[in-house]
Amino acid sequence: MKTLLLENVHAGAVARLERWGTRVTSEKRSLDEDELISALQGVSMLGIRSRTRISSRVLENARDLIAIGAYCIGTNQIDLKAASLAGVAVFNAPYSNTRSVAELVIAEIVFLIRRLHDKVVKAHRGAWDKSTENAREVRGKKLGIIGFGNIGSQVSILAEAMGMDVYYYDVVDKLCIGNATRLSTLQDLLKVANVITIHVDGNPANVNLIDEKEFGLMKDGVLLLNLSRGYVVNVDALARNIKSGKVAGAAIDVFPDEPKDGQQPFVSPLQGLPNVLLTPHIGGSTEEAQENIAEFVSEKLIDYVGTGSTFTSVNFPRINLPRADGSQTHRLLHVHLNVPGVLSQINGIFGKNNVNVISQYLRTNEQIGYAIADVDKEYKDSLFDDLQKVAHTIRVRIV
């Protein structure tokens, strides 16, 4: 079995997958669509990060592909519907870099409130600026968190420990942690916060979540951080509000247009503005986070390919399976369109082929059904071909 890892996935992933028995090819860069189609011939597992785009065309031409591991949090770079209809399970790492991102947020809040960036730049240039103007303490400031998921809630804990008053808004009714205060609208949060940090998901509804109208609701001298998605903040509007003095500083780690690799230039309207921290999408880029992600995603790929388990998949019906007893049984995996009657067809084929079913599972989502059966190893040779002929079949595997 072949595995392809792109975008410099941590070496721990290579080691884990090779120990399991797959042959791994690793690339430091992402591949464009045509390159990817060519590279995926004969490849069963693909590992990517955020820059590689998995389109429906890629999936249509990757007949051997069984599973994709996104060695990151987001999966917007993958056409999940097309992956489901191609019978390709997708896994990500929703928790593994939470702490790394939260720590960077706290560090950047301190940098912005103390205006350290400008003073550091001046010191490197030989200027000795000891001014206390606009340099303040973190303690007592009101922090507004937009999105109170894994990262947002972690930021809340750390910020409160530093003496900040924490407010949060989430479209889902989330219970508070510690002394954080939940606000019922985004507008309420924008009006109250001295510092705003954004931690929302990749929902298309979040495009330009922070735009000119939202800046108008903020306090004068507000600080803004975005370590979520590049399209969440209108960076042109942000640049205008920094220049006008409405926004006193910003820390931006994600951008609407990011270079494909380190060889391409990075251009942003935020470059050169005072008290603005620009980082190259490194929120989760720590050794600890990348090691955790490498281990977590690799294990999920191995579990799926080896046992059929989809418990943490982002696009398949979720089934947490025990390991099959390979000495006594075979495990049959059947992915199909979610239409009535497929399971009855499968069971009819089991009877036709003298299959003794030991255990059986079925889960569905809006698009597909996923049926699993552990069966005795004695059955007719025609079983696999018969299962492939079931109406609405997408993929059949035996493990």
LINNORWO-V494299 format. One record per backbone hydrogen bond with DSSP energy under -1.0 kcal/mol. CO is the residue of the C=O (numbers start at 1). NH is the residue of the N-H. If there is no record, write none. Layout:
BEGIN
CO_NH + CO_NH
END
This chain:
BEGIN
1_23 + 2_44 + 2_45 + 3_25 + 4_47 + 5_27 + 10_13 + 11_15 + 12_16 + 13_17 + 14_18 + 15_19 + 16_20 + 17_21 + 17_22 + 23_3 + 25_5 + 27_8 + 29_7 + 32_36 + 33_37 + 34_38 + 35_39 + 36_40 + 38_41 + 40_43 + 44_66 + 44_67 + 45_4 + 46_69 + 47_6 + 48_71 + 54_79 + 55_59 + 56_60 + 57_61 + 59_62 + 62_65 + 66_89 + 67_46 + 68_91 + 69_48 + 70_72 + 72_93 + 75_78 + 77_54 + 78_80 + 79_83 + 80_84 + 81_85 + 82_86 + 83_88 + 84_87 + 89_68 + 90_314 + 91_70 + 95_98 + 97_101 + 98_102 + 99_103 + 100_104 + 101_105 + 102_106 + 103_107 + 104_108 + 105_109 + 106_110 + 107_111 + 108_112 + 109_113 + 110_114 + 111_116 + 113_136 + 115_119 + 116_120 + 117_121 + 118_122 + 119_123 + 120_124 + 121_125 + 122_127 + 123_126 + 132_135 + 138_141 + 141_165 + 142_194 + 142_195 + 143_167 + 144_197 + 145_169 + 146_199 + 149_153 + 150_154 + 151_155 + 152_156 + 153_157 + 154_158 + 155_159 + 156_160 + 157_161 + 159_164 + 160_163 + 163_140 + 165_143 + 166_181 + 167_145 + 168_183 + 169_147 + 172_174 + 177_180 + 181_168 + 185_189 + 186_190 + 187_191 + 188_192 + 189_193 + 194_223 + 195_144 + 196_225 + 197_146 + 198_227 + 203_206 + 204_207 + 206_209 + 210_234 + 211_215 + 212_216 + 219_222 + 222_248 + 223_196 + 224_251 + 225_198 + 226_253 + 229_232 + 231_208 + 232_210 + 233_235 + 234_238 + 235_239 + 236_240 + 237_241 + 238_242 + 239_243 + 240_244 + 241_247 + 246_221 + 246_222 + 249_224 + 250_277 + 251_226 + 252_279 + 253_281 + 261_264 + 268_271 + 270_273 + 275_250 + 277_252 + 279_281 + 282_285 + 284_286 + 286_290 + 287_291 + 288_292 + 289_293 + 290_294 + 291_295 + 292_296 + 293_297 + 294_298 + 295_299 + 296_300 + 297_301 + 298_302 + 299_303 + 300_304 + 301_305 + 302_306 + 303_307 + 303_309 + 304_308 + 310_313 + 319_310 + 324_326 + 325_328 + 325_329 + 328_377 + 330_375 + 331_399 + 332_373 + 333_397 + 334_371 + 335_394 + 335_395 + 336_369 + 337_339 + 341_345 + 342_346 + 343_347 + 344_348 + 345_349 + 346_350 + 347_351 + 348_352 + 349_353 + 350_355 + 351_354 + 353_380 + 356_376 + 359_374 + 361_372 + 363_370 + 367_338 + 368_365 + 369_336 + 370_363 + 371_334 + 372_361 + 373_332 + 374_358 + 374_359 + 375_330 + 380_383 + 382_386 + 383_387 + 384_388 + 387_390 + 390_393 + 392_337 + 395_335 + 397_333
END
